[in-house]
Amino acid sequence: MGSIIKNEFFKVFRSKAIYVMELIGIFLGGGILFFLKTLQKGVFGAEGMKETLTFYDGLSSFTNVIIFILSIWAVLLVTSMITEENRNGTLKYTLINPVTRIEVIIAKSIFLYLTLFIMVAVHIIIGIIASAIIVGGVNINDIVEILIKGILTTIPMFGLSMVLFIPALLLESTSHTIIIGFIITNFIDGVLRIKPAIHKYSITAYTSTFLNGNSEAYMITLILSAIYIIIFLVLSILLFNNKEIKA
């Protein structure tokens, strides 16, 4: 499995797409910080913001933007490493090696989580620098708190990403997989919000819990995320074991 994970890292970090997404995240996060700081000074209003923009607020806002961008990037990543690889025959080549299909899915899942972890950690560090420059008032306790919350957020994000494995394995078209992925991560979440009793069991409801939610919801978020990860990992393995792989 180690060679599969290593190969996935090589492909992703060699691609220009990941750096484009990073720049978009940094640009939008920095733009939010600048807007909030400018609003506070009253440029967009006579009185500006009534409350002082703190370093914590700035870093939290930056991190929220990054989490949103990464949810979009997760759709593209899952599509690339499953649907696209099956379409161009790369997945068939992977199975020539002495690995089982179960090991392939597990290896890709591990790679996905490690990538999310790395991306969140790196962007929070960038957010710290941006918040220090634009907002000021650096506080080490705020940095530690946001860093921990950001890292914990990768768990429900991973749970959501595992859900995306299903359309990626079922569909043959890259564009169709991406469309369904965006529907799952955005449209369905919006629809479910109409029914709070149902929405509270959706993994999409928990990707912002650690950054914006009540601490009392942390444990249920971790438990629900673990359930989603296990269920959709098993489903992915079952689907992949019975999937015809293109040459």
C-alpha positions, 0 to 999 in steps of 0.5 A: 500500500505504501507504494500506492500512497507514494504514487498518489502524492507524486501525482497530486503535488506534480499537478498544477491544479493543487497549487491553483487551488492553494492560490485561490484559497489564499486569495479569498481568505486574505480578501475576507480578512482585508474586507473585515478589517476595512469594514471595521475602519468604516470605509464601507459604512459610517460607523464601521463594525461595532466590535473590534476585529480580533486576531482569533476572528481573522484567523477563524474567518480565513480558516473557514474559507480554506475549509470551503475551498478544500471541500471543492478540491476534495471532489476534484481529487476523488474524481481524479484518483478513481473515475479518471484513473479508471477512464484512462486505464491507470487503475488497471495498471495499479492492479497489476502490482501485487496488491488486492483491491481492498488495499487499493481503496484503503491506500487511496483513503489514507492518502486522501486523509493525509492530503487533507491534513497537510493542506489544512495545516499549511493553510492555517499557517498561512492564515496565521501570517496573513492575520498577523499582518492584516489584523495584528494582535497575535495570540499564541492561545488563539493559534493553538485553538484554531490549529487544533480545531482545523485539524479536527475538522479534517475528520468530518471532511474525510467522512464527506470525501468517503461519501464521494467515493461512491459516485466516483466508483459508479460513474464512468464520466469524469464530468458527471462525477464532479457534478454529482460531487458538487451536488452532494457537498453543496445542493443536498446540504442546502436542501437538508437544512430545511429539515433540521431533524434530518440535517443533523445526521448529515455529514455535511452538517458537521464540516464546520462544527469545530470552527463554528459550533458548540463544544458540546457537539464535538463528540457527536461530530467525531462519532458521526464522522467515524460512522460515515468513514467506516460505512462508506469505506466498506461500501467503496470496497464492495463496489470496487471488488465488483467493478469492471476495470478498464484496460 
